[in-house]
Amino acid sequence: MKKKQTAIRAMQVKDLQQVLQIEQQLFVDAWSAEMFRQEIEQKASFVLEFDGQLIGYICGWFLYEEFNLTNLAVATRFQGRGYGKILVNYLIDYVRQQGFKSIFLEVREFNDAARKLYEKCGFQIAGRRKKYYKNPEEDALLMLTLVKDENER
């Protein structure tokens, strides 16, 4: 029996249909195709494929000395299998290779699954953004991790 394989690669415009399908299934305030195009232009957006099928993605921006993780999603039927952690760890390594020292993100206060994932990957709560999210209105927790050099691990 052939072993199923995962691969991570840069997000491309040709991926947008599949990315939008996942995005719209998971989020009430789903991003538009244009928002993802802007992410692709930043050259820090990646997709995760499982046996050739796009099953998740992660996006972000380099801002000054930091990296802002802006979006992460794994298709519903692949959730709970460690694919989110694979994407976050890949991004942390990518940010390290680019010479940046920290990554921050906002997460819904009551999104326990996402918070636990980020905590497993080394993120800690660093603050709160009141009424950051709409539909439904909810505070965002600002989470941060410091990216260590290879010899600091």
C-alpha positions in Angstrom: 0.0 0.0 0.0 1.4 3.4 -1.0 2.0 5.8 1.9 0.0 9.1 1.7 2.3 12.2 1.6 2.0 15.7 2.8 3.7 18.7 1.1 3.9 22.4 1.8 4.5 24.9 -0.9 3.9 28.6 -1.7 0.3 29.6 -2.3 -0.4 30.5 -5.9 -3.3 32.2 -7.7 -4.3 28.8 -9.2 -5.0 27.6 -5.6 -7.6 30.3 -4.9 -10.7 28.3 -5.7 -9.8 25.5 -3.3 -8.6 28.0 -0.7 -11.8 30.0 -0.9 -13.8 26.8 -0.6 -12.1 26.0 2.7 -12.3 29.6 3.9 -16.0 29.9 3.3 -16.8 26.5 5.0 -14.9 27.6 8.1 -15.4 31.3 8.6 -18.5 33.5 8.9 -16.4 36.5 7.9 -14.6 34.7 5.1 -11.8 36.4 3.2 -12.3 37.4 -0.4 -10.2 36.3 -3.3 -8.6 39.7 -3.5 -7.5 39.4 0.2 -5.8 36.2 -0.6 -4.2 37.7 -3.8 -2.6 40.4 -1.5 -1.3 37.6 0.8 0.2 35.8 -2.2 2.0 39.0 -3.2 3.6 39.2 0.2 5.4 35.9 -0.5 4.6 34.4 2.9 1.5 32.3 2.2 1.6 28.5 2.0 -0.7 25.6 1.2 -0.6 22.1 2.7 -1.4 19.3 0.4 -2.2 15.7 1.4 -1.8 13.1 -1.3 -2.0 15.9 -3.9 -5.2 17.5 -2.4 -5.1 21.0 -0.9 -6.3 20.7 2.7 -5.0 23.8 4.4 -3.2 27.1 4.3 -1.4 29.7 6.3 -0.7 33.3 5.5 1.1 36.3 7.0 3.0 39.5 6.5 6.4 40.7 7.5 5.9 44.0 9.4 9.1 45.8 10.6 10.9 43.3 12.8 7.9 41.1 13.3 5.8 38.6 11.4 2.0 38.8 11.6 0.2 35.4 11.1 -3.0 36.5 9.4 -4.9 33.4 8.5 -4.7 29.6 9.2 -7.2 27.0 8.1 -7.4 23.2 7.7 -10.4 21.7 5.9 -12.9 20.3 8.3 -12.5 16.6 7.5 -8.7 16.9 8.1 -8.9 18.8 11.4 -7.7 17.2 14.6 -4.9 15.3 12.9 -2.0 17.6 13.5 -2.1 19.4 10.1 -2.5 22.9 11.7 0.5 22.3 13.9 2.5 21.2 10.8 1.6 24.5 9.1 2.4 26.7 12.1 5.7 25.0 12.7 6.6 25.3 9.0 5.8 29.0 9.2 7.9 29.5 12.3 10.9 27.8 10.5 10.3 30.1 7.5 10.2 33.2 9.6 13.4 32.1 11.4 15.1 31.6 8.0 14.1 35.1 7.0 15.9 36.4 10.1 12.8 37.6 12.0 12.6 37.2 15.8 8.9 37.2 16.6 5.5 36.2 15.3 2.2 37.6 16.5 -1.4 36.9 15.7 -5.0 37.6 16.8 -7.4 34.8 17.7 -11.0 34.9 18.8 -11.1 34.8 22.6 -13.4 31.8 22.6 -11.8 29.8 19.8 -10.4 27.2 22.2 -9.1 24.8 19.5 -7.0 27.5 17.8 -5.7 28.9 21.1 -4.6 25.4 22.2 -2.9 24.9 18.8 -1.0 28.1 19.1 0.0 27.4 22.7 1.4 24.0 21.7 3.5 25.8 19.1 4.9 28.2 21.7 2.6 31.2 21.5 1.6 33.0 24.6 -1.2 35.6 25.3 0.4 39.1 25.1 -2.8 41.3 25.1 -6.3 41.8 24.1 -8.0 43.7 21.3 -11.5 44.8 22.4 -14.3 44.0 20.0 -11.8 43.1 17.3 -14.1 40.6 15.6 -17.5 41.1 14.2 -20.3 38.6 13.4 -20.4 37.8 16.2 -18.6 40.6 18.1 -15.8 39.2 20.2 -12.5 40.3 21.6 -9.3 39.0 20.1 -6.4 37.7 22.1 -3.1 38.9 20.9 -0.6 36.0 20.9 3.1 36.2 20.5 6.0 33.8 20.2 9.7 34.6 20.0 11.5 32.8 17.2 14.8 31.4 18.3 17.8 30.9 16.2 18.8 27.3 15.4 21.5 27.4 18.1 19.1 28.7 20.7 16.6 25.9 20.4 
